[in-house]
Amino acid sequence: MRIDIITVLPQLLESPFQHSILKRAIDKGLVEVNLINLRDYSTQKQKSVDDYAFGGGAGMVMGIEPIANCITALKAERTYDEVIYTSPDGELLNQKISNQLSTLKNIIILCGHYKGVDQRVRDHFITKEISIGDYVLSGGELAAAVISDSIIRLIPGAMSDETSALTDSFQDNLLAPPVYTRPADYKGLKVPEILLSGHTANIENWRHEQSLLRTMERRPDLLK
Ligand code: SAH
């Protein structure tokens, strides 16, 4: 898989891909992540990519020219399955969307800034708009990192234990059960007996039950 992230702040996105599961997936060649500096596609003096909003009002708007130049150049090299724009008014990211995206070959993620991008970009170049929550960020970079992380960990081989992703929250519309590790007794705080029993089937049943209970308690909407 290849993820091309278009941004005015590539430095901001370097660290998230240099650690842990994402780094390993990149090192293994399961995914290639490219940080593309939008300013490289600006034809303006001082490489600016934004301008005042038509009609007035506070805040700058990212213009169509550099973005169109950048996306067109990328598309000349390969076909993209999705061109995603990170936006608070986009579809709310969830595990189902991440699963779908993880099966694709090439995607672009465009990070907005300031007041966002010229609507014509969204109308003519973007195929999918994703929000990571009902709050406003300063820029799309952190959203792009969140989207990429949730996708990359699902690519087969990215996690050392293949089954781990399948037992995470939301994967089957249930929240994950509680987990414990050593010591089995911490100053009288004990781990549920069943987890020490070694009886795999009973442990599976207990975990499923706990998942259900937790989901009913915290996210009954998932069970509908
Ligand atoms: N004026 C816009 C917000 C702009 S915030 C509005 O009110 O809708 C600047 C940029 O940050 C956006 O263009 C988008 O790319 C990114 N961003 C902000 N909040 C986000 C969110 N919840 N999810 C995804 N991207 C977000």
Residues whose N, C-alpha, C, O or C-beta is under 5 A from the ligand:
A	BS01	SAH	T86 S87 P88 C111 G112 H113 Y114 K115 G116 V117 I130 S131 I132 G133 Y135 V136 L137 S138 G139 G140 A143
